[in-house]
Amino acid sequence: MKMYKESQNMVLKPEFTKEIVKDIIALANSNAGTIYIGIDNNGEVVGLKDVEKDLEELKATITDDISFDISLDFSMVPGFICTENIDGKDVIKLDIREAINKPVYLKKDGYKISSVFVRRGETSVEATEDDINKMLENDKFLEDNISSNQDLHFEYLKKILEKNNMEANDNTLKALHIVTLSGKYTNIGYLFSDECPYNISFVIYDGNNENEIKDNKKFTGSLLKQLNDAFEFLDTYGKDQVKIANQIEKLKLGLFNSVAYRDYYKFEEIKNILVKLFDDHYEISSLFGGAYKYIGDIFRLVNMDHRKDNV
C-alpha cells in the first residue's frame, strides 16, 4: 500500500473546500507539487462521496478565484487534474506546476500581500514582502525581452488589425508590446511576425491506426495566421468526418490554448504543436507553460479568443 505524507510538495485534504485554492496558489508560487483530495492529514484514503461533483466545483473554483487560469483547458493538460481510485475509494489528484509569471494570487482580493501564498514545510501560508520581492527578482517572464531576430515583418498582423478597424502603425505595435519604445522587436513580436519559427502540424490517420497515415498539414507564419488557417481546415474537415464532427469545437478550444499557453520561456526547447486526427478522436501534443501578459490580449483584440474562431 502506498503511503501518503504531507510535505513541502504534497498537500492532503480529506474533502473539497474552496480553501484549496490557497494550497494551489502556494505550490504554484513555490516549487510545484501534488494535491490529493480524499486523503486525510494522516495519509489515510477516506475517499469522496461524489467525486464528479467535487471535480466540477474544483474546476470552477480554480477558474474563478485564481489570478490566472492555471488549469488552462482542463481536458488538454494530461494529469493536471484527474480522478483516481485508490483502495476502492475515489480521490482527486492535482499536479501543480511552478508558475512562470509570479506571484499568483487570489483574484477576488486583488494583488496584495495577503492574497499571495507560498509553501513553508507542510503548510501553505501568506507570503511575506520578501517572498514577493524574490519572485519578482526571479521573474522568468519573456514577452518584453528583445528578440534575437530583428529582421521581422508583420504583413498578416497588419491585415488583421486593419480588418478590425485598427491602424497598423508603430504606435499600435508599441501598445501591443511587439516593439519596444526604442524601436526593437520583442519576443512577442517574433511570435506574431510572419517569421514565427514555430508551426501547427496535423497528421490525419486512416481509421484509428497510427500506422496508416492518410494526409498531413502544416501551418506556418504568424501565430494569428497559423490558428486561423488551422480553424478553417478543421471547419472543412469536420463537415466530412461524421464521427469526429461533434468534437471540432472542443478541439479548436484546445488548439487555441495550446497556442496561447505554450511554454515560450525557453525558446530553444519549444516543440511545435502536433495534432493527431483519428476517425473518432484526436490528440494534441504541446508543451504548456503558463499565462502570459500580452499574447492573450492580442488574440482578444482581433476577436480570436478561445471559441471566437473567425477573423
Backbone torsions as a table, in degrees:
resi	resn	phi	psi	omega
1	MET	NA	132.6	-179.6
2	LYS	-72.7	137.6	179.0
3	MET	-97.6	137.7	179.3
4	TYR	-116.6	132.8	-177.9
5	LYS	-144.3	132.6	179.5
6	GLU	-65.7	144.3	-178.8
7	SER	-155.2	-171.1	176.3
8	GLN	-57.3	-34.3	-173.5
9	ASN	-114.5	9.5	176.9
10	MET	-136.3	131.7	178.5
11	VAL	-119.2	132.9	178.9
12	LEU	-117.3	130.4	179.7
13	LYS	-132.8	129.5	-178.5
14	PRO	-70.9	-25.0	-178.4
15	GLU	-151.5	164.9	178.3
16	PHE	-82.2	128.5	166.7
17	THR	-137.9	160.7	-177.8
18	LYS	-67.7	-14.0	177.6
19	GLU	-66.2	-12.4	-179.6
20	ILE	-60.0	-24.0	-178.2
21	VAL	-62.2	-29.5	179.4
22	LYS	-65.1	-37.7	178.1
23	ASP	-70.8	-38.0	177.7
24	ILE	-62.4	-46.9	179.2
25	ILE	-61.7	-43.4	-178.6
26	ALA	-60.1	-44.3	179.5
27	LEU	-67.3	-40.1	179.8
28	ALA	-65.4	-31.4	179.1
29	ASN	-85.0	-11.0	-178.3
30	SER	-107.7	-122.0	-174.4
31	ASN	-118.6	34.0	178.1
32	ALA	72.2	176.8	178.9
33	GLY	160.3	-171.3	-175.3
34	THR	-126.2	141.1	176.1
35	ILE	-119.9	130.9	172.3
36	TYR	-112.7	127.3	174.0
37	ILE	-109.4	119.0	-174.5
38	GLY	118.7	8.1	175.2
39	ILE	-128.7	127.2	-175.2
40	ASP	-81.6	177.2	-174.3
41	ASN	-63.5	-19.0	178.6
42	ASN	-88.8	-1.2	179.5
43	GLY	89.0	8.7	179.8
44	GLU	-86.1	131.6	178.5
45	VAL	-77.8	110.1	-178.8
46	VAL	-101.4	-21.7	177.0
47	GLY	77.8	166.6	178.8
48	LEU	-115.5	139.3	-177.5
49	LYS	-68.3	-41.7	-178.9
50	ASP	-132.1	81.6	-171.6
51	VAL	-64.5	-35.4	-178.8
52	GLU	-68.4	-40.4	177.3
53	LYS	-63.4	-46.0	178.4
54	ASP	-62.1	-38.3	-179.5
55	LEU	-62.5	-45.8	-179.5
56	GLU	-66.2	-40.2	178.1
57	GLU	-66.1	-36.0	178.1
58	LEU	-64.1	-46.3	179.3
59	LYS	-59.5	-44.3	-179.9
60	ALA	-64.3	-39.5	-179.9
61	THR	-65.0	-43.1	178.3
62	ILE	-60.0	-47.1	-177.9
63	THR	-64.9	-39.8	-174.4
64	ASP	-80.7	-31.8	-165.8
65	ASP	-108.3	-9.2	-176.2
66	ILE	-108.3	144.6	-169.8
67	SER	-60.7	-26.5	167.4
68	PHE	-142.6	158.9	-171.7
69	ASP	-77.1	87.4	179.3
70	ILE	-56.5	-31.6	-175.0
71	SER	-70.7	-20.5	-171.2
72	LEU	53.2	-125.4	173.1
73	ASP	-102.4	113.5	-171.7
74	PHE	-52.2	-34.6	-176.0
75	SER	-77.9	-11.2	-173.6
76	MET	-106.0	-2.1	179.1
77	VAL	-114.1	94.1	-175.4
78	PRO	-55.1	126.1	174.8
79	GLY	82.6	-7.5	-178.9
80	PHE	-58.6	-49.1	179.3
81	ILE	-142.9	124.8	-176.5
82	CYS	-155.6	167.9	174.4
83	THR	-102.3	147.9	176.5
84	GLU	-135.4	151.1	175.0
85	ASN	-108.6	114.0	-178.3
86	ILE	-118.7	122.9	-179.2
87	ASP	54.5	35.5	178.2
88	GLY	79.5	9.7	-178.5
89	LYS	-123.5	141.3	-177.0
90	ASP	-85.7	132.1	176.0
91	VAL	-133.7	166.0	174.2
92	ILE	-111.1	136.7	178.7
93	LYS	-120.9	133.0	174.8
94	LEU	-122.2	128.4	172.2
95	ASP	-103.9	110.3	-174.8
96	ILE	-99.4	124.6	176.3
97	ARG	-85.3	154.2	171.9
98	GLU	-66.1	130.9	-177.2
99	ALA	-70.1	143.0	174.8
100	ILE	-75.4	-44.4	-175.8
101	ASN	-104.6	96.4	-178.7
102	LYS	-101.2	158.8	-1.3
103	PRO	-84.8	147.2	169.1
104	VAL	-85.3	143.0	-174.9
105	TYR	-146.8	169.1	177.2
106	LEU	-71.0	119.1	-174.4
107	LYS	-60.8	-43.5	-174.5
108	LYS	-64.4	-26.9	-178.5
109	ASP	-91.3	-10.3	-177.1
110	GLY	76.2	176.9	-175.6
111	TYR	-83.4	98.2	174.5
112	LYS	-150.3	165.8	-173.0
113	ILE	-56.8	-41.7	-175.4
114	SER	-70.0	-8.5	179.4
115	SER	-101.9	3.0	-179.2
116	VAL	-109.3	135.6	-178.0
117	PHE	-128.1	150.5	176.7
118	VAL	-137.0	167.1	176.4
119	ARG	-93.3	133.4	171.6
120	ARG	-127.0	102.5	-176.5
121	GLY	63.9	-120.8	-177.4
122	GLU	-96.9	12.7	-172.5
123	THR	-127.7	144.8	172.2
124	SER	-97.0	122.4	-174.3
125	VAL	-130.3	163.2	174.8
126	GLU	-63.2	139.0	178.7
127	ALA	-72.4	153.1	173.1
128	THR	-92.4	169.8	176.8
129	GLU	-61.0	-36.9	177.6
130	ASP	-64.0	-40.3	177.7
131	ASP	-56.8	-48.4	-176.5
132	ILE	-66.4	-40.3	178.8
133	ASN	-61.8	-38.2	177.9
134	LYS	-66.3	-39.2	177.2
135	MET	-60.2	-43.5	-177.7
136	LEU	-69.9	-35.5	178.2
137	GLU	-65.8	-35.9	-177.5
138	ASN	-96.0	16.8	-176.9
139	ASP	-55.7	128.0	-178.9
140	LYS	-96.1	9.3	-173.0
141	PHE	-64.6	137.6	-169.1
142	LEU	-119.3	-11.2	-166.9
143	GLU	-58.8	-39.0	-177.3
144	ASP	-83.0	-7.3	178.8
145	ASN	-64.4	148.6	-179.1
146	ILE	-72.8	131.5	-178.3
147	SER	-68.1	145.7	175.7
148	SER	-71.3	-19.7	178.2
149	ASN	-107.7	115.2	180.0
150	GLN	-105.5	0.8	178.0
151	ASP	-95.2	72.7	-172.7
152	LEU	-117.3	153.0	178.7
153	HIS	-133.2	153.3	-171.4
154	PHE	-134.8	44.1	-178.1
155	GLU	-63.9	-44.4	-178.1
156	TYR	-68.2	-43.9	179.0
157	LEU	-59.7	-44.2	-179.9
158	LYS	-62.7	-40.1	178.2
159	LYS	-60.3	-43.4	-178.9
160	ILE	-69.8	-40.0	177.7
161	LEU	-61.0	-45.7	179.7
162	GLU	-63.9	-36.1	178.4
163	LYS	-65.8	-25.5	177.9
164	ASN	-100.2	23.2	174.3
165	ASN	60.8	39.6	175.7
166	MET	-122.3	143.2	178.9
167	GLU	-75.6	130.0	-179.5
168	ALA	-94.2	67.5	-178.9
169	ASN	-116.1	179.9	-177.2
170	ASP	-60.6	-36.9	179.9
171	ASN	-63.3	-39.4	178.0
172	THR	-65.1	-44.5	-179.7
173	LEU	-62.9	-35.3	177.4
174	LYS	-70.6	-39.4	179.1
175	ALA	-63.9	-31.1	178.8
176	LEU	-86.0	1.4	180.0
177	HIS	65.5	24.4	175.8
178	ILE	-83.2	-29.3	178.1
179	VAL	-127.2	138.3	176.4
180	THR	-76.8	169.0	179.1
181	LEU	-62.1	-25.0	179.3
182	SER	-88.6	1.7	175.1
183	GLY	92.5	11.2	179.1
184	LYS	-93.2	143.3	176.8
185	TYR	-76.1	140.4	180.0
186	THR	-95.6	176.9	175.7
187	ASN	-63.5	-37.2	177.4
188	ILE	-66.5	-32.0	174.5
189	GLY	-61.8	-40.8	178.3
190	TYR	-59.5	-42.6	-178.1
191	LEU	-66.7	-34.7	-177.6
192	PHE	-98.5	6.7	176.2
193	SER	-84.0	165.9	177.1
194	ASP	-66.9	-17.7	-178.4
195	GLU	-94.2	9.8	-179.6
196	CYS	-43.2	126.9	-172.9
197	PRO	-80.4	-2.8	-175.2
198	TYR	-110.0	165.5	-177.0
199	ASN	-145.5	168.9	171.8
200	ILE	-113.1	124.0	-179.4
201	SER	-118.5	141.9	175.8
202	PHE	-117.1	138.4	170.4
203	VAL	-120.4	122.7	-178.4
204	ILE	-104.3	123.4	-175.6
205	TYR	-102.6	154.9	175.9
206	ASP	-84.9	108.3	-175.6
207	GLY	73.7	-137.4	179.3
208	ASN	-115.2	23.5	-176.4
209	ASN	-103.0	115.7	-178.5
210	GLU	-68.2	-11.9	179.7
211	ASN	-86.2	-8.0	-177.8
212	GLU	-115.9	94.9	-179.1
213	ILE	-93.0	124.3	178.3
214	LYS	-89.2	-39.3	-173.7
215	ASP	-163.6	166.9	172.1
216	ASN	-148.1	154.7	-179.2
217	LYS	-135.0	148.4	175.5
218	LYS	-136.3	131.3	-179.9
219	PHE	-117.4	127.5	-174.8
220	THR	-126.0	-178.6	179.7
221	GLY	96.3	-162.3	178.8
222	SER	-52.8	148.3	176.7
223	LEU	-54.4	-35.9	178.3
224	LEU	-62.5	-44.4	-178.5
225	LYS	-67.7	-43.6	179.3
226	GLN	-56.9	-48.3	-176.3
227	LEU	-68.3	-41.8	179.4
228	ASN	-63.5	-45.0	179.1
229	ASP	-64.7	-38.2	179.3
230	ALA	-66.3	-41.0	178.4
231	PHE	-63.0	-43.1	179.2
232	GLU	-62.4	-41.4	177.6
233	PHE	-61.8	-44.6	-178.5
234	LEU	-66.0	-36.4	177.5
235	ASP	-60.6	-43.3	179.1
236	THR	-69.4	-43.6	-178.7
237	TYR	-61.2	-41.7	-177.3
238	GLY	-64.0	-28.2	179.6
239	LYS	-68.9	-28.1	-176.1
240	ASP	-98.1	-13.8	-175.1
241	GLN	-114.4	91.8	-172.5
242	VAL	-60.6	-42.6	-173.6
243	LYS	-65.1	-27.4	-176.3
244	ILE	-109.8	-1.8	-174.1
245	ALA	-56.7	-39.0	-177.3
246	ASN	-75.9	-2.7	178.7
247	GLN	-104.5	-2.0	-173.3
248	ILE	-62.9	-44.6	-178.9
249	GLU	-63.7	-40.3	176.7
250	LYS	-64.8	-38.7	177.7
251	LEU	-63.3	-41.9	179.4
252	LYS	-64.1	-38.7	176.6
253	LEU	-63.4	-45.3	178.0
254	GLY	-62.8	-37.2	180.0
255	LEU	-68.0	-41.5	176.3
256	PHE	-58.0	-48.1	-179.6
257	ASN	-62.3	-35.9	178.5
258	SER	-62.5	-37.1	178.8
259	VAL	-77.0	-47.6	-174.0
260	ALA	-71.7	-28.2	-174.8
261	TYR	-119.8	18.6	176.9
262	ARG	-63.3	153.0	-179.2
263	ASP	-76.5	94.4	179.5
264	TYR	-94.3	11.3	-176.7
265	TYR	-65.6	-56.8	179.7
266	LYS	-104.2	96.8	-173.3
267	PHE	-57.0	-36.7	-175.0
268	GLU	-69.9	-16.8	-178.0
269	GLU	-99.5	1.5	-175.9
270	ILE	-65.6	139.2	171.7
271	LYS	-110.6	142.3	177.8
272	ASN	-66.9	155.9	178.8
273	ILE	-76.8	130.3	178.4
274	LEU	-120.3	124.9	177.1
275	VAL	-112.7	124.5	176.7
276	LYS	-103.5	123.3	-179.5
277	LEU	-108.8	118.1	176.0
278	PHE	-108.1	178.7	-178.6
279	ASP	-58.6	-41.9	-173.1
280	ASP	-127.5	9.5	176.5
281	HIS	-160.2	175.5	179.6
282	TYR	-141.2	164.4	175.3
283	GLU	-137.7	139.4	176.5
284	ILE	-119.7	129.2	175.8
285	SER	-112.0	121.0	179.9
286	SER	-156.9	147.7	-179.5
287	LEU	-92.1	100.1	-178.0
288	PHE	-75.8	151.1	178.4
289	GLY	-128.2	-73.9	-178.5
290	GLY	-174.0	-169.0	-179.6
291	ALA	-90.9	143.2	-177.3
292	TYR	-114.9	157.5	-174.7
293	LYS	-72.4	-39.5	-168.2
294	TYR	-119.7	-21.6	-177.0
295	ILE	-58.7	-51.2	178.8
296	GLY	-62.7	-33.9	179.6
297	ASP	-60.8	-39.0	-178.7
298	ILE	-68.1	-42.5	177.2
299	PHE	-61.0	-42.0	179.8
300	ARG	-66.5	-38.4	-178.0
301	LEU	-59.9	-34.7	-178.3
302	VAL	-102.7	23.0	176.2
303	ASN	58.0	41.7	-179.9
304	MET	-129.1	43.7	-176.6
305	ASP	-101.4	125.4	177.2
306	HIS	53.6	-109.3	-173.1
307	ARG	-83.7	-5.5	176.7
308	LYS	-80.1	94.9	-166.0
309	ASP	-105.3	13.1	178.6
310	ASN	-124.1	136.5	178.0
311	VAL	-124.6	NA	NA
